[in-house]
């Protein structure tokens, strides 16, 4: 009787660990997307002082949010990205 209970608990923990999204990675993803959007505007010629300042701020935010993920391999990054997009 104890074996099924332990198995159920272990399975539940494992399933939750695999399906939960990494909130910090999702913040990194959002910061990256925001920076890329403003950076496209700058590259298209919108070089107002306000836009440049906003781009600098978003770049700093992106670098801070993504610092823990710089060495992550592509496969793991795609899995984390799917979890962020799928759980919105």
C-alpha positions as CSV (number, residue, x, y, z in Angstrom):
1,X,0.0,0.0,0.0
2,X,2.9,2.4,0.7
3,X,4.5,1.9,-2.7
4,X,1.6,3.3,-4.7
5,X,1.4,6.3,-2.4
6,X,5.1,7.1,-2.7
7,X,4.8,6.6,-6.5
8,X,1.9,9.0,-6.7
9,X,3.7,11.6,-4.7
10,X,6.9,11.3,-6.7
11,X,4.9,11.4,-10.0
12,X,3.1,14.5,-8.9
13,X,6.2,16.3,-7.9
14,X,8.0,15.3,-11.2
15,X,5.1,16.3,-13.3
16,X,4.9,19.7,-11.6
17,X,8.6,20.2,-12.0
18,X,8.4,19.5,-15.7
19,X,5.3,21.6,-16.5
20,X,5.8,24.7,-14.4
21,X,7.2,27.7,-16.2
22,X,10.3,29.4,-15.0
23,X,8.9,32.9,-14.1
24,X,12.4,34.5,-14.2
25,X,12.9,33.1,-17.8
26,X,9.5,34.5,-18.8
27,X,10.6,37.9,-17.5
28,X,13.8,37.6,-19.6
29,X,11.7,36.7,-22.6
30,X,9.4,39.6,-22.2
31,X,12.3,42.0,-21.6
32,X,14.0,40.7,-24.7
33,X,10.9,41.2,-26.8
34,X,10.4,44.7,-25.5
35,X,14.0,45.6,-26.3
36,X,13.8,44.1,-29.8
37,X,10.7,46.1,-30.6
38,X,12.2,49.4,-29.6
39,X,15.5,48.6,-31.2
40,X,13.7,47.9,-34.5
41,X,12.2,51.5,-34.3
42,X,15.7,52.9,-33.7
43,X,17.1,50.9,-36.7
44,X,14.3,52.2,-38.9
45,X,15.3,55.8,-38.1
46,X,13.3,56.8,-35.0
47,X,16.3,58.2,-33.1
48,X,14.5,60.6,-30.9
49,X,16.1,61.2,-27.5
50,X,13.1,59.6,-25.8
51,X,13.3,56.5,-28.0
52,X,17.1,56.1,-27.5
53,X,16.7,56.5,-23.7
54,X,13.9,53.9,-23.6
55,X,16.1,51.5,-25.7
56,X,19.0,51.9,-23.2
57,X,16.7,51.3,-20.3
58,X,15.2,48.2,-21.9
59,X,18.6,46.9,-22.8
60,X,19.7,47.1,-19.2
61,X,16.5,45.4,-18.0
62,X,17.0,42.6,-20.6
63,X,20.7,42.1,-19.6
64,X,19.7,41.9,-15.9
65,X,16.7,39.6,-16.4
66,X,18.6,37.3,-18.8
67,X,22.0,37.1,-16.9
68,X,21.2,33.5,-15.6
69,X,20.4,32.2,-19.1
70,X,23.4,33.2,-21.2
71,X,24.9,29.8,-21.3
72,X,21.7,27.8,-21.7
73,X,21.5,25.5,-24.7
74,X,19.0,26.0,-27.4
75,X,16.8,23.0,-26.7
76,X,16.3,24.0,-23.1
77,X,15.7,27.6,-24.0
78,X,12.9,26.5,-26.5
79,X,11.3,24.3,-23.8
80,X,11.3,27.2,-21.4
81,X,9.9,29.5,-24.0
82,X,7.1,27.1,-24.8
83,X,6.2,26.9,-21.2
84,X,6.1,30.7,-20.9
85,X,3.9,31.0,-24.0
86,X,1.7,28.0,-23.2
87,X,0.8,29.1,-19.7
88,X,-0.2,32.7,-20.3
